Amino acid sequence: MAGRNISALLVKVLVSLTENSQVRLIFVRQVCNQKKLDKARALSIKGESLTIMKLDLIIDITRGKVLNPQVSTNREVKGGCGADLMSDVLASIQPDAILLTGLTNLQVIRTAQMADVRAIILVRGKKAQPEMLELATQENIPVISSPYGMFELCGRLHKAGLPSLESQMPTESHA
């Protein structure tokens, strides 16, 4: 994967309206090393962006190692969220996201179940506790370990086109 331009891995789908208001899809495929790569696709509707990325591509971008390989990584992800406070995850994450965290306990899996998380990425090369992997496997949730820290992972994934799936939290006004 080294030396490849990650943006060259994206498959873009553009939506435009025809004169009679029918939706027309225009596929623009980018080629990397003479191969068509269908690992990710970006969809734009009425000025809003929604990115759907294959988990296998995310694993490549993060230099991740799947810790429970018996669980399929053939799934799509709509965005990401990075947090260590599981209460923040429950309050802000949207469905079909990946969760980046430094926590390696059962609570992460239970939170992922409730929040409809597609996969968990452990930061800084952390390893999951055996009980965590057992529960994640039972619940069909891939657990991945990446050597990068939280900030670096968020930046790499955002740069590759994966948006944040954190809801905006209300802020306090400081007068």
N, C-alpha and C positions, 0 to 999 in steps of 0.2 A: 504494500500500500504506500510505502514511502516514495516520495517524489511525485505522486499523482496529485493533480489539482482536484480537491474534493468537489468543487462546484461543477467539474466536468462529469461527475457521477450522477448529477440530478437530471431527471427527465421532466421536462416542463409541459404542462397542459394549460393552454390558454383558452379562455371562454370568451366568446364575443356574440353579440346578438345580431342576427341577420335582419334584413329589412322587414320581414314579417314577424319579428320578435321570437323566432325559434332560436334555441340555443345551438350554436355551432362549436364543436370542439376542434381545436387545431393542435396537433401533436408536434412538438419540436423535440426531437431526440438529439442529445449530445453524445458524441462517441469518444471514448477514452481507449487508447491502444487498439483501435480498429474493432472494438466490441461494443455492441449496444448494451447498455446497463439499465435495467428496469428496477433498480433498487429503491428509487425515491421518485416522487412526482410532486410538483407544486401546482396548486389549483387556485385560480384567481377568479372570484365572482363579484361583480359590481364593486370593484375597488378594494374588496377585503381579501386578505390572503389566508389560505389554509394550506398548510404543508402536511403531507402524509409521507412518512419516511419508513422504509423497511428497517426492522430491528437489526438485521444482518449488517446493513450499512452503518448504523449507529455503533455497533460493535467494532467495525473497522476504524471508524473515526476516533473512537475512544481507546483504541488498542486494548479492548476488553477481552477478558477471558470468562467464558461461561462456566459458572461453578456448579450448575446442575444440568449437564448436557442432555439428560434424558427428557428435558422439557424443550419443546420446539421453539426456535427463535424465528420461525417463519410467520411473522405478524407485522402489522403496520402500527405506527405510532403517530399521533397527531401533534405532539409537542412534549415539553419537558417541564420539570419542576425540581429545584434543588433546595433541600431543607434537612435539618437535623431535628427539629421540633415536630413531632408527629401531629401535634395539635394544629400547627401551621399548615401542614399538608392537608388535614381534614377540612380546615376552614377555607383553603384557597385552591386546591388542585382541581382541575377539570378531568373528566373521564378520558381514557385512551392516551394518557401521558406516561412517560418514563419518570421514575423518581431517582434522583441522584442524592445519596446520603452517605454519611460516615458512620451511621449506626449499623450494628450487626446483630440485633436481637429479634426475638419473635414479634415484638410490637410493630416492627417495620412491615412484616408480612401481613399482620392483622390490619394495619392501616391501609396497605396496598389493596387488600381484599375489599374493604369498605369503600375505597376511593376509585375503584375500577382502574387501577394502575396496570399497564401492559408489561412492564419489566422494571427491575430495580438495578441500579448501577451503584456499586460501592466505590467510593473515592479513595485515593491515596493507597491503592493496592491492598485494601483491607480484605480479609477473608471472613466469610460468614461462619457463624456458629453452626455446629452440626444440626441442632434442633431447628434453626432458621432454614437451612437448606431442605430439611425433611418436610417442613410445613410448606415451603415455597413449591416444592416438587408436587406435593399433594394438591396444591391449589393451582398448579400449572402456571406459575409465575417464574420467568427466567431471572436468575440472579447473576449479575456480571460484576467482575472486579476490574477496575481500571487503575493504571499507575498514576494518573493525573489527579490533582486536587480539585476541589469543588469549583473554584473560580475558573480554572483552566478548562475543565470539562464543559461548563456552561458556555464559555466563550467559543470553544471549538464547535459545539453543536449548533449554537446560534449562527455562527459564521457559515456553517454548512447548510443553513436554511431551516433548521428546526426552531419553531417559535416557542415562547413561553406559554404554558397552559396554567398559569397561576391567575386566579381571579384577582381583580384589584381590591385590596382591602381598604376599608374606610380609614381615613387618617384623622388624627386629632388636629384641630386648629390651634396654633400657638400664637396667642395674641400678646 
